[in-house]
Amino acid sequence: MEPIVEDPYFVVTKDIVSEYGPNSITRNVLQDRKGVFWFATWQGIMSYDGKEFTNHTLKNGLRRFHTFSALEDSSGNLWFGSIGGGVYKYDGRTFTNYTTEDGLSNNDVLCMTQDNAGNIWFGTDDGVSRYNGKSFTNFTTLDGMGGHSVNSIIQDKNGTLWFGTRYGVVSDVSQYDGKTFKLFSNTNGTPFSNVRSIIEDKEGNIWIGGQTGLFRYNGKSLSTVSTKFIGYIFEDKAGTIWLSHGAEKGMALSRLVGKEMKRITADDQVFGINTDTAGNIWFGTMYGPKLFNPSVTLKSDGSSITDFLEDSQKQ
């Protein structure tokens, strides 16, 4: 068994099981089909069953690398991408680690998605890896991708895969039709740069967010929605678009009303946004996950936002 290796940014949790949540950077949040919440944090892989938080990295003796991305596949397996330690698959009983030794293109796993054929795609800091359950196939800028560091992957309703990247020379958006890659350029003149998030909404529009702003593509034309830095885009079940974006100081969580961003809260950073079965909006921050109930009147004192920190940890 490969020895546990710690990275310099891993934060050791005081307790393996606690009533308090993570107090470090939380990049992604998801609720699995059983209702359990999972968090990709600088303290490792953590879960919340509604009563207690469990640090699975410590409980299961996993490699001590901070986690960045999370995915539940169609079979109910959970995947967690780390920075430096590859990706973990959790089948409900056992965690399995995949790294470059197994064929993964890079051990920094920034994003993931599952395609219509059941393949898992891993966006890494050196291209993208497609995993068919047995082996990895890797693609890089040499194959036509826009940039080598992959921040976001989606598959649209037509089956085309979209990749948002960093460090692209021409464009940080590329498409893959199953055979070839091609760059997707901004016809409005401003290049797509450091694209952090791409989604397809319920109406089939593609939303692209990154360093140069927020854009919407309806399949024919591209429109600029905002020129603010966009970190994350999420559409809830009601069709509302939620954003993390640049603010006067740090980042903000907002919902989009027309072309106007209605601010919910500001923080040093706002990371992955998701929803739960009750319709609450969860998002990650520098100091752990937070929750916003859209049905509650927004209060200026911030009391509409719930965190899960011990009082002594709250900023």
N, C-alpha and C positions, 0 to 999 in steps of 0.2 A: 504494500500500500504506500502510495506517495505521501511523504511527510507533510504535515500542515505547514504552510508558509504564510506568514503574515505580511501584509502590505503596510506602508507607512501611514495610510489614511484610514485603516480599519480601526473602528471604535469598539472597545470591549464593553459589553453590557454588564452592569453590576449583577443582575439576576437573569437566569435563563427564562424564568417565568415571573411575570410581574403584572400588577394592575395598571401600570403606566406604560405608555407607548415609547417608541424610539425618540431620542432627543438629538439625533444627528440628521444629516442630509438624507431626505427621503425622495428618491427620484421617481418612483412609480407606485401606484396603488391599484389593486384589483380585488373584486369580490368573486370568489369561485362559485361554481354551480351549487355547492353545498351551503353557501352563505358565509363562508369564512373569508376574512379580509387578509390580503397578503401585501407586504411592503418590501420594496427593494431599497435598502438603506445602507448607510456607511457602517452600520453595526451588523450587516449581513442580511440574511433572509429572515423576516419576522412575520408572524401571523397574529390575528386577533379574532377570537371566537365570540365576541360580544361581552366577554367577562374578563379574560386574561390575554396578555400578550406573551408570545413564546418566541424566543430567538432560536431558530432551527440551525443556524450556523454553529452555535455553541452546543446545542443539545445533541446534534448528530455528528459532531466532530468534523464539520466540513472545512474546506480550505478557507482561511480567514482573509478573504478579499471582499471589498465593499461591492455591493450589488447595485445595478443600474437600471435593468429592464426586467419586465415580467410579462408572461403570456400563459393563458390557459388554452390548450388545443382542443380539438373536437372530441377527443377521447377522454378529456378530463385531466390529462397530464398537465402539470405546471412546469414552466421553464423560467429560469432566472439567469440573466446575463450579468456577469461580473466584470470588473475592470482589473485585468491581470490574471484572473483565475479561470477563464473560459465560461462555460454555461453549465448549469445544473438542470437535470430533469427529475421531477418528483412525481412518482406514480401513486402517491398516497401511502406508500410504505417505505420506499427506498429512494435516496438521492443518488443519481448517477452523474458524474462529472465528465464533460467532453472538452478537450483542449486541442491545441495545434497538433499534439501527438496523435490525435484521432482523426486529423484532417481538417479541423476548423481553421479558417484562414488567419485568425488573430485571436488572442485571448482577451481582448477588450471587446465585449459584446454590448452594443449601444441600443439595439432595438431588435424586435422580432415580429414575425407574422406567419400565419399558416395560409398556404394557397389552396385553391379549389381541389387540387389533386392530393392534398394532405401533406405536402412537403412543408417543412419548417425552414424559413429563411432567417438568417442571422446577419444583421448589419454590424460590421466590426470596424475597427480602426484601420483595416487594410482590406477593404472590399467586402463582398457579401458571400455568405456560404449557404448553399441549399442542401438540406438534410432529408433524405428519403426514408429514414428509419434504419438504414444500414451503412450509408457512406455519405461523404460530403463532396459537393462540387462547388468550386470557388470561382468567383468572377471579380475582376478588378477594372481599373481604368484601361488596361490593355485590351479589355473586351468591349470597351465603349462606355463604361460608366462615367458619370460626370466628375466625381471626386472620389478619393479613396477612403474617406472616413464617412460611414453611413449612419445618419441620424434617424431616419424614418423610412419605413417600407409599408406600402399598402397594395392590395390587388383590387382593381375597380370591377364594376359589374360586367364589363366586357372581357375580363380576364387579364387585362394588362397590368403588369407590376410597375409601380412607381417608386423611385428611390430619391430621397432627399439627402444631400451630402454636404461635406465641407471640402474646401481646398480645390474645387473644380476650376479649371482655367477658363472655360467658355460658359458653362452653366452648371449649377449644383442641383439640377433636376434631370433625371434620366428615366426612360421607360424600357421595359423588356416585354416582348410579345411571345416569349417562349423560345425564340430562335436568336434574335439579335437585340442589342441595345441601341437606343438612339437618344440623343440629347433633346430635351424639351426647353426651348428658349423663351424668354420673356419678350413678346412682340411689342410691349410698351416701351422698350428701350432700356429699362433698368435691369441689369442682369440678376438672375437668381443667385444669391450668395449666402453661404452658410445656412442652408435650408434645414430647419429644426423639426418641422412637422408637416405632414401631408395627410389629409383625410378625404374621403368621398362622403358627401352628405346623402340624405335620404332621396333627394331629387336628382342625384347623379352628378352634382357639381364637385369639382376637385378644388380643395382649398390648400394653398401653399403658404407656409409662413416661415420667416427667417430673418436674416440680418437686414434685408432691404424692404421688409414689410409683409403685408397680408394680401394675397391675391386669390381670385376666384375664377375658375375656368369652367365654362358651361358646355364644353365639347366643341365649341366653334370659336369663341372669343374669350379673351382674358381681360379682367378688370382689376384695378387696384382698389382695395378696400381701405388700407391704411399703410402708412410709411413707417410706423413704429416697429421696433424689433419685436418679433413674435417667437416665443419659446415653445408654445404648445397649443394645439387646436383640438377641441373635443366637441362632438355633437351628442346631446342627450336624447332620450327617447321621445321627447316632445318636439325635437328638431331645433332646439336652441343651441347656438354655437357659443362655446365657452373658450376663453383665451387666457394664456399667460403672456404678458407683454411688457415691454419696457415702460417705466414710469419715471417721474422726476427723481426719485431715489429708489434704486433697486427695481423690483418687478411688481406687477399687479395682476390680480385675477379679475376678469371682467366677463360679462355676457354681451353678445353682440345684438343690438337692436337696430335693424337697418344697417347703416354704416357707422353707427355710434357705439362706442364701447362703454357700457354702463359698469362702472367700477364697483366691485364687491369688497375687496380688501387689497392692501398693499403689504409687501413683505420684502425682506432682503432678496429672496428668490422665490419663484413659484414654479414648481416642476409639474410632473405628470398629473393630468386631471382625469377623473373617472366618476362614475355614478354607482350607487348601490340599488338594490331592489326597491327601496323605499323612496327613491328619487333624490336622495341627498347627493351633493357634490363633494367629492373628496379630492384633495390636492396635496402635493408634497411641498415642504419648505426646507429651509436650512436647519430647522429645529424640530423636524418630525412631521407627521401627517396632520392635516386639519380637515374639518367637515363644515359644510355650509348647507343649511336647509332652505331651499329656494322659496318654500311656502311661508317662511317666517319673515316678518318685517325687518328689513336691514337697519341695524342700529349704528349710529356714528361712533359709539364707544367700543365697537368691535365685539360686543357680547353675542352677536349673531354667529360668530365663528367659534367652533368647538375644537380645542386641542386635547391632547391626552398626556400632558406632562404633569409631573409632580410640581407643586407650587414653587419649590426651590429651583426648578429647572426653567421656569417660564421666563421669557425675555421681556 
